[in-house]
Amino acid sequence: MIKNPILTGFNPDPSICRVGEDYFIATSTFEWYPGVQIYHSRNLADWRLVARPLSRASQLDMRGNPDSCGVWAPCLSFADDTFWLIYTDVKRFDGNFKDAHNYLVTADSITGQWSDPVYMNSSGFDPSLFHDDDGRKWFYNLVWNHRATSLGQSPLHSPFGGIALQEYSPAQQQLLGEPQLVFSGTEKGLAEAPHVFKRGDYYYLIVAEGGTGYEHAVTHARSRSVAGPFELHPDKYLLTASESHRGKLQRTGHGMYVETAQGEAYHTFLCSRPLDGLRRSPLGRETGIARCQWHDDGWLRTANGSQQAETHVESPQDLPAQKIPMADDLTLQHYGFSGESLPIDFQWLRTPIPQRLFSLSERQGFLRLYGRESIGSWFEQSLVARRQQHHRYTASTTVEFDPVSFQQSAGITAYYNRHKFHYLQISHDETLGRVISIMSCNGDYPDGALSYPAGPVPIPAAGEVSLQCTVIDSVLTFAWRATGDWQPIGPALDASVLSDEGGRGEHASFTGAFVGMMAFDTSGRARHADFSYFSYQPHSQPA
């Protein structure tokens, strides 16, 4: 059996493709750098992160991008012995405009060097590329209507201007002709994320609808032409949790079809696992997969006949039991910093110039963070972190840091965005000397008001300090030690606010919680901090 989610912790908008016996899924990374996560599997059950292709300034520079902007909804495909990746870089969130720029990069292999981008258009987000049997290539994307008088309200579809189509010429590296509107969606509204595949005489169009919250859905339609008109699926939605809100997997939507070499049908989708009793999802939007069947009427439906996604689905026949160590097992994940690059689980925010943020060579065996802008910066922030993949975990690190000003800080943070974080920091107090304290932001907007739940507490004037963050469902606690046993610090904090639904609510942010190492120096002196390791220990999860 395949256990859902197959990609745990902030892995939304899954675009899947099969190349021979290999399966690849690309997911959105938003403001986290490098851009786009690509996973590999041989059996649809076991997945390994193998690449983040957008890794240099010519491909992606997100400095200044607001929270929950950046790389949205990549589309990964394979044709002509080439991997094709379409992606959006969204530069604005609030207000009527999105300023969404769409690009194409290519590569000979998933883990190889990806090309510099080809600019496609800026008319909206969620682009995709379909390779037809005759060799022609078709570009679909949502058209954003900035004239809308209400965003996400009534009428629901007002800013979502429909799905448009243009032909793409690889020879000319540009779109041809004028865009043609081909689909407007159902009464759910907010039609986005188009993907197209062909089966028999029909072109099948997949879109996401209802917004990426609890009314989300996967909608299917078909036509005998790439340009429509598209006939709506008789059930409208292949997957949605909006009718029951009872399953463990909620907010299901935004997926893509894949077929095994043996002809078995599957469909990816994004989903979330809210905390019990709360409509809050710190793990963000994750990736699941559904087993499907083709019916005599030529329409795809789930194998269980339900629009509600299942936590376990039947595996494909005759595919290998790959036995990749799963990301959601309970194995301690201990990271050292002796290599030439960061462990692949880690990312940073926005900038394509990471050498200004950190070094793995300045002090052998340590991750050195250079204090840059504040913990809420949209430009240059020294935060190196990994996804929260479990509702219960403990993370720890040891840091050497010698601040001489209250403007200098380093520590461990559970971080969602500039308005939602908890941060255990070492800093300097004019009276007490080197101190430890907690800085929090509980989702206040637009002010981003800080609170200080604990400290400052004096600590030894020199030497390494170990820091620990423990999350049990909606409760977060910190501890520290210079020597001896762990010492708790501060009250229990609200971990649930570090979620899509925390603060302004589910449609105002849609990434996921991270935990990692942070340093800032708002004096501009770039005081550095040296971290010797980082560990992430999942706890047993409730049934």
C-alpha positions in Angstrom: 0.0 0.0 0.0 1.0 3.6 -0.6 0.7 5.8 2.5 -0.5 9.4 2.1 0.9 12.0 2.1 3.7 10.7 -0.1 5.6 14.0 0.3 5.2 15.3 3.8 5.6 18.8 5.0 5.1 21.8 2.6 5.2 20.1 -0.7 2.3 21.7 -2.6 1.2 21.8 -6.3 2.5 18.4 -7.3 3.4 18.0 -11.0 4.2 14.4 -11.9 5.7 12.8 -15.0 6.9 9.3 -15.8 10.0 8.7 -17.9 10.3 4.9 -18.6 10.3 3.3 -15.2 11.1 6.5 -13.3 8.6 8.9 -11.7 9.3 12.5 -10.9 7.3 15.0 -8.9 8.0 18.8 -8.9 6.5 20.9 -6.0 6.3 24.6 -5.3 8.9 26.3 -3.0 7.5 29.8 -2.9 10.1 32.2 -1.3 12.5 29.4 -0.3 15.7 29.1 -2.2 16.8 27.2 -4.3 13.6 27.0 -6.3 11.3 23.9 -7.0 11.7 20.6 -5.3 12.0 17.5 -7.5 11.5 14.0 -6.1 12.2 10.6 -7.7 10.5 7.2 -7.2 10.3 3.9 -9.0 7.1 2.7 -7.3 5.0 5.8 -6.4 5.3 4.9 -2.7 8.9 5.7 -1.8 10.3 9.1 -2.8 13.6 10.8 -2.6 14.4 14.5 -3.0 17.0 14.7 -5.8 17.1 18.2 -7.1 16.3 21.9 -6.8 16.8 23.1 -10.3 16.5 26.9 -9.8 19.8 27.6 -8.1 21.4 30.7 -9.6 20.6 34.4 -10.1 19.9 34.1 -13.8 17.1 31.6 -13.1 15.6 33.1 -9.9 16.1 36.1 -7.7 13.4 36.6 -5.1 14.9 39.4 -3.0 12.0 41.7 -2.1 9.3 39.1 -2.8 6.6 39.1 -0.1 5.8 36.1 2.0 4.0 33.3 0.1 5.2 34.7 -3.2 8.1 33.5 -5.4 7.9 30.1 -7.1 4.3 29.0 -7.6 3.0 25.8 -9.3 5.8 24.3 -11.4 5.0 22.0 -14.3 7.5 19.3 -15.0 7.3 17.3 -18.3 9.5 15.1 -20.5 9.6 15.2 -24.3 12.2 15.1 -27.1 14.7 13.5 -24.7 14.5 16.7 -22.6 13.1 17.7 -19.2 10.9 20.8 -19.4 10.1 22.9 -16.3 7.7 25.8 -16.4 7.4 28.0 -13.3 6.1 31.3 -12.1 7.9 33.9 -10.0 5.2 36.0 -8.2 6.4 39.4 -7.1 3.3 40.8 -5.4 0.7 39.4 -3.0 -1.7 42.0 -1.5 -3.9 44.2 -3.6 -5.3 43.7 -7.1 -2.1 42.9 -8.8 0.1 39.8 -8.8 3.0 40.7 -11.1 3.5 37.0 -12.0 6.3 36.2 -14.5 6.4 32.8 -16.2 9.5 31.1 -17.4 10.8 27.9 -19.0 14.0 26.0 -18.2 15.2 22.7 -19.6 17.8 20.0 -18.8 19.1 16.7 -20.2 18.7 15.0 -16.8 16.9 15.8 -13.6 20.1 16.2 -11.5 22.0 17.9 -14.3 22.5 21.6 -15.1 19.3 23.4 -15.9 19.3 26.1 -18.6 18.9 29.8 -18.2 15.2 30.7 -18.4 13.2 31.5 -21.4 10.6 34.2 -20.6 7.1 33.2 -21.5 4.6 35.8 -20.3 3.3 37.7 -17.2 -0.5 37.4 -17.7 -1.1 35.2 -14.7 0.3 32.3 -12.7 0.2 28.5 -12.8 1.6 27.9 -16.3 2.0 24.4 -17.9 3.3 23.0 -21.1 1.6 20.2 -23.0 3.5 18.2 -25.7 1.1 17.0 -28.4 1.5 13.8 -30.5 2.4 15.9 -33.6 5.3 17.6 -31.8 3.6 20.9 -31.2 3.7 22.4 -27.8 0.9 24.3 -26.0 1.2 26.7 -23.1 -1.7 27.1 -20.7 -2.0 29.5 -17.8 -4.4 31.3 -15.6 -5.2 34.9 -16.6 -5.3 37.3 -13.7 -8.0 40.0 -13.9 -6.7 42.9 -11.7 -10.0 44.8 -12.4 -11.8 42.5 -9.9 -13.7 44.3 -7.2 -13.4 41.5 -4.8 -10.5 39.0 -4.3 -11.7 35.6 -3.2 -15.1 36.8 -2.2 -18.4 37.1 -4.2 -18.3 36.5 -7.1 -15.6 33.9 -6.3 -14.1 33.9 -9.8 -13.9 37.6 -10.4 -10.0 38.0 -10.4 -9.5 34.5 -11.9 -10.1 35.3 -15.5 -10.0 31.8 -16.9 -7.5 29.4 -18.5 -5.8 30.7 -21.6 -3.9 28.8 -24.4 -1.0 29.8 -26.7 1.3 27.7 -28.9 5.0 27.7 -27.9 7.8 27.6 -30.5 11.0 26.0 -29.2 12.8 27.2 -32.3 11.8 30.8 -31.7 11.7 30.4 -27.9 8.5 32.4 -27.6 4.7 32.1 -27.5 2.9 32.5 -30.8 -0.2 34.4 -31.6 -2.7 35.9 -29.2 -3.9 34.0 -26.1 -7.2 32.2 -26.4 -9.5 31.7 -23.4 -10.4 28.0 -23.3 -12.0 27.3 -19.9 -13.6 29.3 -17.1 -14.3 26.6 -14.5 -17.3 25.7 -12.4 -19.4 27.5 -9.9 -16.7 26.9 -7.3 -14.7 29.6 -8.9 -11.0 30.4 -8.6 -10.1 28.0 -11.5 -6.3 27.7 -11.7 -3.4 25.3 -12.1 -4.2 23.9 -15.6 -2.6 20.6 -16.7 -3.4 18.7 -19.9 -2.9 15.1 -21.0 -4.2 13.2 -24.0 -5.8 9.8 -24.0 -7.4 8.3 -27.1 -9.1 11.1 -29.0 -9.6 13.4 -26.1 -7.5 16.1 -24.5 -8.2 16.1 -20.7 -7.9 19.4 -18.8 -7.2 19.3 -15.1 -7.7 22.5 -13.0 -7.8 23.3 -9.3 -10.8 25.2 -8.0 -12.3 26.7 -4.9 -9.1 28.3 -3.5 -6.3 26.4 -1.8 -8.3 26.1 1.5 -11.0 23.8 2.7 -13.1 24.1 -0.4 -10.3 23.1 -2.7 -11.0 20.6 -5.5 -9.6 18.8 -8.6 -11.8 19.4 -11.6 -11.7 17.5 -14.9 -12.9 18.5 -18.4 -12.2 17.1 -21.9 -12.3 18.1 -25.5 -11.3 16.7 -28.9 -9.2 19.8 -29.4 -6.4 21.4 -27.4 -8.4 24.6 -27.6 -11.7 23.2 -26.5 -14.5 23.7 -26.0 -14.1 21.6 -22.9 -16.9 19.4 -21.7 -17.1 19.2 -17.9 -16.8 15.9 -16.0 -20.3 14.6 -15.1 -19.1 14.5 -11.4 -17.3 17.8 -11.9 -14.7 17.1 -9.2 -12.4 14.1 -9.1 -11.2 15.0 -5.6 -12.5 17.3 -2.9 -12.9 17.3 0.8 -15.3 20.2 1.0 -18.5 18.1 1.2 -17.5 16.2 4.4 -14.6 17.7 6.2 -14.3 14.4 8.0 -11.2 12.8 6.6 -7.6 13.1 7.8 -6.6 14.6 4.5 -8.2 18.0 3.9 -7.9 20.8 1.4 -7.4 18.3 -1.4 -6.9 19.8 -4.9 -4.3 20.9 -7.5 -3.0 17.7 -9.0 -1.9 15.9 -12.1 -2.5 12.5 -13.9 0.1 9.8 -14.4 -0.1 6.4 -15.9 2.2 3.5 -15.2 3.8 1.5 -18.0 1.2 -1.2 -17.3 -1.6 1.3 -17.8 -2.6 1.8 -14.2 -4.0 5.2 -13.5 -3.0 7.5 -10.6 -3.5 11.2 -9.8 -1.5 13.4 -7.5 -3.1 16.1 -5.3 -2.2 18.5 -2.6 -3.7 18.2 0.8 -3.2 19.1 4.5 -3.5 17.4 7.8 -4.9 19.8 10.3 -4.2 19.4 14.0 -6.9 17.4 15.8 -9.7 19.8 16.8 -8.1 22.7 15.0 -8.4 23.9 11.4 -4.7 24.7 11.4 -2.1 22.9 9.3 1.5 23.7 10.4 2.8 21.1 7.9 1.4 23.2 5.2 0.1 21.7 1.9 1.5 18.2 1.3 1.4 15.9 -1.7 -0.8 12.8 -1.9 -1.7 10.3 -4.6 -5.0 8.6 -5.5 -5.4 5.3 -7.4 -8.0 5.9 -10.2 -9.9 3.9 -12.9 -11.2 4.7 -16.3 -14.9 4.2 -16.8 -16.9 3.2 -19.9 -18.0 6.8 -20.4 -14.4 7.8 -20.9 -14.0 9.6 -17.6 -11.5 9.1 -14.8 -12.7 8.5 -11.2 -11.0 7.4 -8.0 -10.7 3.6 -7.5 -12.8 3.8 -4.3 -15.5 5.8 -6.0 -15.2 8.6 -3.5 -14.1 12.2 -3.9 -12.5 12.0 -0.5 -8.8 11.1 -0.6 -7.7 8.1 1.3 -4.7 7.8 3.6 -3.7 4.4 2.1 -4.1 3.4 -1.6 -3.2 0.3 -3.5 0.3 0.2 -5.0 0.8 -0.4 -8.7 1.4 -4.0 -9.7 4.8 -5.3 -10.7 6.7 -2.3 -9.5 9.8 -2.6 -7.3 9.6 -2.2 -3.5 12.2 0.5 -3.6 12.5 0.8 0.2 13.8 4.4 0.2 13.9 5.6 3.8 10.7 7.5 4.1 10.9 11.2 5.2 8.1 10.6 7.7 9.7 7.7 9.6 10.9 8.2 13.2 14.6 8.0 12.5 16.7 10.8 14.1 18.0 13.1 11.3 21.4 14.4 12.4 23.1 16.9 10.2 26.8 17.8 10.3 28.4 20.6 8.3 31.6 19.0 7.0 30.6 18.9 3.3 31.0 21.5 0.6 27.3 22.2 0.4 24.3 22.2 2.8 22.5 18.9 3.4 19.7 18.8 0.8 16.9 19.1 3.4 17.9 22.7 4.1 17.0 25.9 2.3 17.3 29.6 2.9 15.1 32.6 1.8 14.9 34.5 -1.4 18.5 35.4 -2.3 20.6 33.8 -5.1 23.8 35.0 -3.3 24.0 32.5 -0.3 27.7 33.3 0.3 26.6 36.5 2.0 24.4 34.5 4.4 26.5 31.5 5.3 29.8 29.6 4.8 30.7 25.9 5.2 34.4 26.6 4.5 35.2 29.5 6.8 35.5 27.2 9.8 35.7 23.5 8.9 32.9 21.4 10.3 30.7 24.3 11.2 27.9 26.3 9.5 28.8 29.9 9.9 25.9 32.3 9.6 26.7 36.0 9.0 24.2 38.3 10.7 22.4 40.2 8.1 18.9 41.8 8.1 16.2 41.1 10.7 14.2 37.9 11.1 11.4 39.5 9.1 13.4 40.7 6.1 12.2 40.2 2.6 15.7 40.7 1.2 18.7 39.3 2.9 18.0 37.0 5.9 20.5 34.5 7.4 18.1 31.7 8.1 19.0 28.1 7.2 16.1 25.8 7.9 14.3 22.5 7.0 10.7 21.7 6.8 8.6 20.6 9.7 7.3 17.2 8.5 5.7 15.9 11.7 3.2 17.3 14.2 5.5 16.2 17.0 9.3 16.6 16.9 12.4 17.9 18.8 15.1 19.9 17.0 18.4 21.0 18.5 21.6 22.7 17.7 24.8 24.0 19.3 26.1 27.5 18.5 29.2 29.6 19.4 28.2 33.3 19.3 29.8 36.3 21.0 27.5 39.3 20.5 28.5 42.8 21.7 25.2 44.6 20.9 21.5 44.0 21.5 21.2 44.3 17.7 23.2 41.0 17.2 21.3 37.8 17.6 21.6 34.1 16.8 19.7 31.0 17.7 17.0 28.4 16.7 13.7 29.3 15.3 10.4 27.7 14.4 9.5 29.9 11.4 6.6 30.3 9.0 7.0 33.9 7.8 7.7 37.3 9.1 4.5 37.5 11.1 4.5 33.9 12.4 7.5 32.6 14.3 9.0 31.7 17.6 12.7 32.3 18.1 15.1 31.3 20.9 18.0 33.8 20.6 21.3 34.6 22.2 22.0 38.3 22.3 23.7 41.0 24.4 22.2 43.1 27.1 24.0 46.3 28.3 23.6 45.4 31.9 23.5 41.6 32.0 26.0 40.8 29.2 25.4 37.7 27.1 21.7 36.6 27.5 19.2 34.2 26.1 15.5 35.1 25.4 12.5 34.3 23.3 11.2 36.5 20.6 7.7 35.7 19.1 5.3 37.0 16.5 1.8 35.4 16.7 0.5 36.4 13.3 -0.3 40.0 13.9 -0.8 41.9 10.7 0.0 44.4 9.4 2.1 45.6 12.3 4.0 42.3 12.9 4.1 43.2 16.6 6.8 41.3 18.5 6.5 39.8 22.0 9.1 38.6 24.4 7.7 35.6 26.3 10.9 35.0 28.3 14.2 36.6 29.2 16.6 38.1 29.0 18.3 35.5 31.1 22.1 35.8 31.8 24.2 32.9 30.4 28.0 32.3 30.6 29.9 35.1 28.9 31.7 32.7 26.5 31.5 29.2 25.1 29.1 27.1 23.2 25.3 27.0 24.0 22.9 24.3 22.9 19.4 25.2 22.0 16.3 23.0 21.7 12.8 23.4 20.2 10.1 20.8 20.9 6.7 20.8 19.2 3.9 18.6 20.4 0.9 19.3 18.1 -0.1 22.9 19.0 2.4 23.4 21.8 5.9 24.6 21.4 8.6 24.8 24.2 12.2 25.9 24.2 15.2 24.8 26.3 18.9 25.5 26.5 22.1 24.4 28.2 25.7 25.6 28.4 26.6 22.5 30.4 24.7 19.8 32.2 20.9 19.2 31.7 18.5 21.0 29.5 16.9 24.0 31.2 13.4 25.0 30.0 12.9 28.6 29.3 9.7 30.5 28.9 6.0 29.4 28.8 4.4 27.0 26.3 3.9 28.8 23.0 1.2 28.4 20.3 2.8 26.2 17.6 -0.5 26.2 15.6 -0.1 29.8 14.6 2.8 28.6 12.4 0.4 27.4 9.8 -1.4 28.4 6.7 -4.5 29.2 8.7 -2.7 31.1 11.5 -2.7 34.9 11.6 -4.6 36.3 8.6 -6.1 32.9 7.6 -5.8 30.2 5.0 -5.9 32.3 1.9 -3.4 34.9 3.1 -0.5 32.5 3.3 0.1 29.0 2.1 3.5 27.6 2.6 4.5 25.6 5.8 6.5 25.7 9.0 10.3 25.3 9.1 12.7 24.9 11.9 16.3 26.0 11.7 19.2 28.3 12.6 19.1 32.0 12.4 21.4 35.0 12.8 20.9 38.7 12.4 22.9 41.9 13.0 20.9 45.0 12.4 23.9 47.1 13.3 25.3 46.2 9.9 28.5 44.6 11.3 27.7 41.1 10.2 28.5 39.4 13.5 28.8 35.7 12.8 27.6 32.6 14.6 29.0 29.1 14.2 26.7 26.1 14.4 28.3 22.7 14.8 25.3 20.5 14.0 21.5 20.4 13.7 19.2 17.5 14.6 15.6 16.8 13.9 14.0 14.0 15.9 10.4 13.0 15.0 8.2 11.7 17.9 5.6 9.0 17.7 2.5 10.4 16.2 -1.1 9.9 17.5 -3.1 7.2 15.8 
